[in-house]
């Protein structure tokens, strides 16, 4: 199972503005730093996108929510390009 960890230092929303192309207005992206445990010695920094008014995820361990996956035109499983959601991991008993 993929574990995504958010540390106390990363409980904040960051925003950045992408310039508009072909006459379209600029758009603002809201995101939060998190770390993916991919099996190496250290977790890898990643970005979790947030909606405009969505608060930052609290510190803790998460996994990718099932609604973040799609089946593509070739029948393969893919992670959605936009709108990935994470959900808290249940504590181990």
C-alpha positions as CSV (number, residue, x, y, z in Angstrom):
1,X,0.0,0.0,0.0
2,X,1.3,3.5,-0.9
3,X,1.8,5.6,2.2
4,X,1.8,9.4,1.9
5,X,3.0,11.3,4.9
6,X,2.3,14.9,5.8
7,X,4.5,16.4,8.5
8,X,3.5,19.2,10.9
9,X,5.8,21.6,9.0
10,X,3.8,20.9,5.8
11,X,0.3,21.7,7.1
12,X,-0.1,24.8,4.9
13,X,-1.5,25.6,1.6
14,X,0.9,27.0,-1.1
15,X,-0.4,28.7,-4.2
16,X,1.2,29.5,-7.5
17,X,-0.2,31.2,-10.6
18,X,0.2,29.8,-14.0
19,X,0.1,32.3,-16.9
20,X,-2.7,32.1,-19.3
21,X,-2.2,30.8,-22.8
22,X,-3.9,31.7,-26.1
23,X,-5.9,34.5,-24.5
24,X,-7.0,32.5,-21.5
25,X,-6.8,34.0,-18.0
26,X,-4.1,32.9,-15.6
27,X,-5.0,30.2,-13.1
28,X,-4.0,29.7,-9.6
29,X,-3.0,26.2,-8.3
30,X,-3.3,25.4,-4.6
31,X,-1.1,22.6,-3.3
32,X,0.5,21.1,-0.2
33,X,3.8,19.3,0.3
34,X,3.7,15.6,1.3
35,X,6.0,12.7,1.1
36,X,5.5,9.4,-0.7
37,X,7.0,6.2,0.8
38,X,8.0,4.4,-2.4
39,X,10.2,1.7,-0.9
40,X,13.5,3.5,-0.9
41,X,15.6,4.6,2.1
42,X,13.9,8.0,2.2
43,X,10.4,9.2,1.3
44,X,10.0,11.3,-1.9
45,X,8.6,14.9,-1.9
46,X,5.4,15.2,-3.8
47,X,2.6,17.8,-4.2
48,X,-1.1,17.2,-3.3
49,X,-3.4,19.6,-5.2
50,X,-6.1,21.3,-3.2
51,X,-9.3,23.1,-4.2
52,X,-9.3,26.9,-3.9
53,X,-10.9,27.0,-0.4
54,X,-9.9,23.6,0.8
55,X,-7.9,23.6,4.0
56,X,-4.6,21.9,4.2
57,X,-4.6,18.2,5.2
58,X,-3.5,17.7,8.9
59,X,-0.3,16.0,9.7
60,X,-0.5,12.2,9.5
61,X,-0.3,9.2,7.2
62,X,-2.6,8.9,4.2
63,X,-3.1,6.7,1.1
64,X,-4.6,7.5,-2.3
65,X,-8.5,7.5,-2.3
66,X,-10.1,5.1,-4.7
67,X,-11.9,7.9,-6.5
68,X,-8.4,9.1,-7.7
69,X,-8.1,6.2,-10.1
70,X,-9.5,5.7,-13.6
71,X,-9.4,3.0,-16.2
72,X,-7.9,4.4,-19.4
73,X,-8.9,3.7,-23.1
74,X,-6.6,0.7,-23.1
75,X,-8.1,-0.9,-20.0
76,X,-5.2,0.0,-17.7
77,X,-5.5,1.6,-14.3
78,X,-4.2,5.2,-14.1
79,X,-4.0,7.8,-11.4
80,X,-6.1,10.9,-12.4
81,X,-4.0,13.8,-13.7
82,X,-6.0,16.3,-11.7
83,X,-8.1,15.9,-8.6
84,X,-6.2,13.3,-6.7
85,X,-7.6,12.9,-3.2
86,X,-6.0,11.2,-0.2
87,X,-7.6,9.6,2.8
88,X,-6.2,9.0,6.3
89,X,-4.8,5.5,7.0
90,X,-6.4,3.5,9.7
91,X,-4.1,3.1,12.7
92,X,-2.5,-0.3,13.0
93,X,-3.9,-2.5,15.8
